[in-house]
Amino acid sequence: MTPQQLRDDRRRHNRLTEDHWTLLHVTGTDVHRQHRQMLAVTARALGLPAGRWRS
């Protein structure tokens, strides 16, 4: 990632945050190896009750 790409990403992140978006950062490992934890974080961010989704 170039310094310009990083600046653009951070600006985009800030704009979305100002517009009341919740941004979650995940990695390939989160998706492929720790998907249950990633789903739990996502569910909490969406305000869903624990255990109401399946992985």
N, CA and C atoms as a LAMMPS dump frame, in Angstrom:
ITEM: TIMESTEP
0
ITEM: NUMBER OF ATOMS
165
ITEM: BOX BOUNDS ff ff ff
-5.0000000000000000e+02 5.0000000000000000e+02
-5.0000000000000000e+02 5.0000000000000000e+02
-5.0000000000000000e+02 5.0000000000000000e+02
ITEM: ATOMS id mol type element x y z
1 1 1 N 0.855 -1.17 0
2 1 2 C 0 0 0
3 1 3 C 0.9 1.232 0
4 2 1 N 0.591 2.14 -0.86
5 2 2 C 1.391 3.359 -0.952
6 2 3 C 0.922 4.363 0.105
7 3 1 N 1.752 5.342 0.426
8 3 2 C 1.316 6.378 1.37
9 3 3 C 0.037 7.087 0.9
10 4 1 N -0.104 7.317 -0.401
11 4 2 C -1.317 7.966 -0.921
12 4 3 C -2.547 7.077 -0.712
13 5 1 N -2.407 5.789 -0.943
14 5 2 C -3.519 4.868 -0.72
15 5 3 C -3.926 4.855 0.75
16 6 1 N -2.947 4.859 1.637
17 6 2 C -3.242 4.884 3.066
18 6 3 C -3.97 6.165 3.445
19 7 1 N -3.511 7.307 2.944
20 7 2 C -4.194 8.581 3.21
21 7 3 C -5.628 8.545 2.698
22 8 1 N -5.814 8.045 1.478
23 8 2 C -7.162 7.96 0.909
24 8 3 C -8.062 7.06 1.744
25 9 1 N -7.533 5.914 2.175
26 9 2 C -8.312 4.997 3.009
27 9 3 C -8.717 5.652 4.327
28 10 1 N -7.803 6.368 4.941
29 10 2 C -8.108 7.013 6.224
30 10 3 C -9.123 8.136 6.049
31 11 1 N -9.02 8.872 4.972
32 11 2 C -10.012 9.919 4.698
33 11 3 C -11.39 9.306 4.472
34 12 1 N -11.428 8.228 3.695
35 12 2 C -12.692 7.527 3.444
36 12 3 C -13.271 6.995 4.751
37 13 1 N -12.425 6.418 5.578
38 13 2 C -12.851 5.912 6.884
39 13 3 C -13.452 7.048 7.712
40 14 1 N -12.77 8.178 7.75
41 14 2 C -13.258 9.318 8.538
42 14 3 C -14.595 9.827 8.021
43 15 1 N -14.756 9.899 6.69
44 15 2 C -16.03 10.353 6.123
45 15 3 C -17.163 9.419 6.502
46 16 1 N -16.923 8.131 6.401
47 16 2 C -17.959 7.162 6.756
48 16 3 C -18.304 7.238 8.243
49 17 1 N -17.292 7.391 9.081
50 17 2 C -17.522 7.52 10.519
51 17 3 C -18.35 8.765 10.822
52 18 1 N -18.043 9.866 10.155
53 18 2 C -18.827 11.091 10.335
54 18 3 C -20.285 10.892 9.937
55 19 1 N -20.525 10.004 8.978
56 19 2 C -21.883 9.695 8.53
57 19 3 C -22.518 8.574 9.351
58 20 1 N -21.915 8.247 10.496
59 20 2 C -22.452 7.28 11.469
60 20 3 C -22.396 5.824 10.998
61 21 1 N -21.462 5.515 10.126
62 21 2 C -21.229 4.13 9.754
63 21 3 C -20.319 3.49 10.799
64 22 1 N -20.499 2.197 11.017
65 22 2 C -19.588 1.424 11.854
66 22 3 C -18.706 0.61 10.917
67 23 1 N -17.412 0.811 11.027
68 23 2 C -16.467 0.109 10.158
69 23 3 C -15.736 -0.958 10.955
70 24 1 N -15.737 -2.157 10.433
71 24 2 C -15.031 -3.263 11.059
72 24 3 C -13.887 -3.663 10.136
73 25 1 N -12.756 -3.934 10.712
74 25 2 C -11.589 -4.357 9.939
75 25 3 C -11.356 -5.837 10.197
76 26 1 N -11.295 -6.606 9.123
77 26 2 C -11.046 -8.041 9.248
78 26 3 C -9.915 -8.43 8.303
79 27 1 N -9.298 -9.521 8.612
80 27 2 C -8.206 -10.045 7.793
81 27 3 C -8.646 -11.355 7.147
82 28 1 N -7.847 -11.845 6.24
83 28 2 C -8.118 -13.145 5.649
84 28 3 C -8.169 -14.244 6.698
85 29 1 N -7.316 -14.146 7.685
86 29 2 C -7.324 -15.122 8.776
87 29 3 C -8.638 -15.065 9.539
88 30 1 N -9.145 -13.859 9.777
89 30 2 C -10.437 -13.73 10.461
90 30 3 C -11.53 -14.463 9.679
91 31 1 N -11.542 -14.276 8.378
92 31 2 C -12.588 -14.852 7.535
93 31 3 C -12.445 -16.369 7.425
94 32 1 N -11.222 -16.844 7.22
95 32 2 C -11.024 -18.259 6.927
96 32 3 C -10.725 -19.136 8.137
97 33 1 N -10.151 -18.554 9.183
98 33 2 C -9.747 -19.393 10.316
99 33 3 C -10.415 -19.011 11.628
100 34 1 N -10.883 -17.801 11.73
101 34 2 C -11.502 -17.356 12.987
102 34 3 C -12.877 -16.77 12.707
103 35 1 N -13.618 -17.436 11.812
104 35 2 C -14.887 -16.878 11.365
105 35 3 C -15.922 -16.763 12.48
106 36 1 N -15.902 -17.654 13.443
107 36 2 C -16.884 -17.55 14.534
108 36 3 C -16.677 -16.269 15.34
109 37 1 N -15.418 -15.952 15.631
110 37 2 C -15.131 -14.716 16.361
111 37 3 C -15.506 -13.501 15.519
112 38 1 N -15.205 -13.548 14.209
113 38 2 C -15.536 -12.439 13.328
114 38 3 C -17.052 -12.245 13.262
115 39 1 N -17.795 -13.337 13.185
116 39 2 C -19.251 -13.236 13.161
117 39 3 C -19.793 -12.686 14.479
118 40 1 N -19.181 -13.059 15.592
119 40 2 C -19.616 -12.543 16.888
120 40 3 C -19.41 -11.032 16.97
121 41 1 N -18.275 -10.556 16.501
122 41 2 C -17.996 -9.114 16.494
123 41 3 C -18.999 -8.4 15.583
124 42 1 N -19.248 -8.971 14.427
125 42 2 C -20.19 -8.375 13.484
126 42 3 C -21.599 -8.34 14.065
127 43 1 N -22.018 -9.435 14.682
128 43 2 C -23.349 -9.491 15.29
129 43 3 C -23.491 -8.426 16.377
130 44 1 N -22.477 -8.28 17.219
131 44 2 C -22.538 -7.248 18.269
132 44 3 C -22.62 -5.862 17.651
133 45 1 N -21.857 -5.623 16.593
134 45 2 C -21.883 -4.312 15.943
135 45 3 C -23.263 -4.011 15.363
136 46 1 N -23.974 -5.059 14.927
137 46 2 C -25.313 -4.886 14.379
138 46 3 C -26.395 -4.889 15.45
139 47 1 N -25.991 -5.136 16.69
140 47 2 C -26.951 -5.17 17.788
141 47 3 C -27.788 -6.431 17.823
142 48 1 N -27.279 -7.512 17.237
143 48 2 C -28.002 -8.764 17.237
144 48 3 C -27.737 -9.55 18.514
145 49 1 N -28.728 -10.242 19.005
146 49 2 C -28.517 -11.063 20.198
147 49 3 C -27.545 -12.209 19.904
148 50 1 N -26.806 -12.599 20.885
149 50 2 C -25.854 -13.703 20.746
150 50 3 C -26.595 -14.982 20.35
151 51 1 N -25.986 -15.747 19.474
152 51 2 C -26.536 -17.051 19.111
153 51 3 C -27.682 -17.012 18.123
154 52 1 N -27.993 -15.865 17.544
155 52 2 C -29.107 -15.779 16.596
156 52 3 C -28.657 -15.941 15.155
157 53 1 N -27.423 -16.33 14.946
158 53 2 C -26.867 -16.494 13.608
159 53 3 C -26.093 -17.802 13.596
160 54 1 N -25.825 -18.274 12.436
161 54 2 C -25.073 -19.527 12.298
162 54 3 C -23.817 -19.268 11.493
163 55 1 N -22.78 -20.017 11.791
164 55 2 C -21.535 -19.897 11.015
165 55 3 C -21.273 -21.165 10.253
